């Protein structure tokens, strides 16, 4: 059985692949743990100068596995802290990180791409945060990452409607850095990775740290009240209803409870 997180290093580039294409690379708890470990290994390897995150098959990543979410809610409340921590590790990786987005990047998959330094999207890519459609709220720190990337107004529309954004619209919003033809995505990402890897690695790492320090300001914001609100959502009847409706392929009936 193939690993669901694969990692290989070639020419100073670490390629990390989400390898669960039959499930659109939806993240299980095991995959999140393996992704965390793969990023930490790459971060500690002096020969690695660039890290690329990509998905096998048609989708980049469909977010958290809905079956696991439903089981967690049935047991009390949904847990997103392991994903949040893994994304934090990815964001703090000392080497530049690139996301190669060939298809759908949904919810946690969208956040996975956002926590990479640069995003190259195929013209077939779509980005969406449809969590409100199943009664779940985007975690506080991940919401702030969206605001940092595309601004408050665009974040509100993305979160309140759950509507997907195509690659060209994503480029205009700042969700992605470059859009290329789907057939050219792999070569475009490889070329960009080589370009970065050929630069002085000490200088590149230093400049990434400079940029990251400016972005770290949000981590010091007070959020206890927001985390309490998020916890209430994760344990809500609306979330149970949303996940059940998703499984039964029907429209949910939310009651605000």
N, C-alpha and C positions, 0 to 999 in steps of 0.2 A: 504493500500500500504506500502510495506516494505521500511525502510529508505535506501537510497543509500550509506550512510556512517553509519556503526554500530560500537558501542564501548561498551565494557564490561570489567570489572575488576574482576579478580579471582586470589587469591594467589599472590598478589603483581604485577601481570602482567596485563597490559591494552592491550586488543586485539582490534585493529582497522581494520575493514573489509570494503573494497570497494565492494559494493553490487549492481552491475549493470551487472550481468553476460550475459544477452542477448545482451549487447553492448560491451562485452569484457572489462567491467569496464572502458570504455572511460570516461574521466573526463569532466563533465559539469562545468559551473561557480558555480552552486549551490553546487555540490559535493566538489569543491575546497574550498569553504567557510566553508562547514561542516567539511571537513578534517582539515582545519586550526583550527577551534574551538575545535575539538576533541583532537588534539595534545596539544593545550594550556590548556585544562582541565586536561589532563593527566600530563602535566608538573607541574601544580599547586597542584597536589594531593600528599601529603606526603606518602600515603600508596602505591603508584605506584613506583616500582623499575625498571621495564623494560616495554618498549612499543614494541608491535609487529604489523607490518603492513602487511596485506595480502589481496588477492583478492578472491571473490567468483567465482566458476565455473572454466572453463578451462584456462582462461587467468589471469595473475596477473593484468596488466593494459595496455590498448592499446594506452595510451597517451591522448591528448586532443581530445574532441569530434569534428569530422571533420565537422559536420553540423554547429556547432557554429563557427568554424573557417571560413567556407565559408560565413556565415552571417556577421561576423566581417569584412572580407575582402571586401565584397560587400558594407559595410557601410563606408569603408575608409582604415582601416589597422587592422591586427590581433593584439590582445592584449595578452601578456604572463606574464605581471608583477604580476598578482595575483597568478599564479602558482609559479613563482620565489620566491615571498614573503613567500608562504606557505612552500615551500621546505627549505627556510632559517630557518623558525620557527622549522621545523622538525629537521634540522641539529643541531640547537642550543638547542633542548630539553635537559634538564639537565640529564635525565635518559638515559641509553643505549637503542638504538632502533635497532630492528631486522626486516628485510624484509624476508617474507616467499614467495618465488617465485616458483609457481607451473607450470607456462606456459609462455606465451609471456609477456615480459616487453618491450614495444615499445615506443620510443621517450620519452614523458613525463613520461611514466610508467617506463622506464629504469632509468630516473633521479630520480624518486621517490624511487626506490630501492637503488640507489647510495647515496642518502642523508640519508639513515639509516646507523648506525654504522657498522652493520654486515649484510651479506646477505647469507641466506641458500637457495640453489636452488635444486629443483627436477631435476632428470636427463632428464626430458622433457622440462625444461625451455629454453627459447631463449631470447637473448637481441639484440636490434637493434635500430639504430638511423637513420631512412630512410627519414629524413626531406628534404634532397636535392631532393628527388624524387617528392616532391610536390611543390618545389620552396621556401621552408622555411629554415631559418638558425637557428641552436640551439642558444638560448640566450647566451650572452657573459659569464656570470658567471656560467652557466650550462656547457658550453664548458670547462671552467677552472676546474670545478669539475671532468669532465672526465679525463683531463690531470693529475690532482692530483692523480686520482685513478689508471689509467692504463698506463700513460705516453703519450708523444706527438706522437710517431710513431703509436701506436695502435689507438689512438684517431683519427688521420688523416685517417687511413684506415676505421674505423667504420663510420666516418662522410662522407667521400668522396664517398664510395661505397654504403652505406646503407644496406650492407649485414648483415644478422643476425648471431649471435655468439651463439653456443650451450653451455650447462652448463659446460661441461668439458673444452672447450676452454676458457670459461669465468673464470673458476677456474685458469687456467694457466696464464691468463692475470691479475688476481687480481680483476676482476669484482665481483666475489663471494668468500666467505670464505670457504664454504663447499658445496659439492654435495651429495645428498642422493637419494635413490630410491623414485619415486613419491609416492608410497604407504606409505613410512616412513616419509614424509615431516612434517606432523603435529606433530607427536610424537617427531621427532628430534628437531623441533623448540621449542616445549614445554619443552623438556629436557634442551636445552641450556638456555632458558629463566629462568627456575627454578634454574639452576646452578648459573647464574648471580645474580638472586634475593636473593639467600641465602648468598651471600657475603655481607660485610659491606657496606651499601648504601652510607654513607658519603664518604668513601674511593673511591668507584666506581665513584661517581659523581665528586669527585675532580680529579681523573685521566682522566675522559672524558674531563673535562675542560682544563687540561694540554695539551692533544692531540689537542683539538680544537683550542687552542691559536696558536699552530704551523701552523695549516691549515688556520688560519685567515689572514695570510700575503697576500694572493691573493686579499682580499677585498680592500686592499689599492693601488692596481695597478691602474694606470691611464687608463681610458677606454672610455673617451668621444667620441673619433673618432670611436671606435668600436661600441658603442651604436648607433651612427649616421648611420653607415653602416648597422647595424641590423634593424634599423627603415626603411631604404630604402628597404630592402628585404621584410619586413612585409607589405609594401604598394605597392609591385611590381606587374606588369602584369603577371610575371612568376608565382607568387603565386596564382593569380586568375586562371590562366590556369591549374596549377597543381591540385588545388582543384576541378575544373570543370572536368578535365580528370579522377580524382579519382571517382567522382560521376557517370560519364558516362562510367566507366570501359574501358578506352582507354589509349593509350600511350600519354603523354603530349608533346607538341611542345614548347619548351622553346626558347626565343629569347634574353635573357639577359637584359630584360627591366623591 
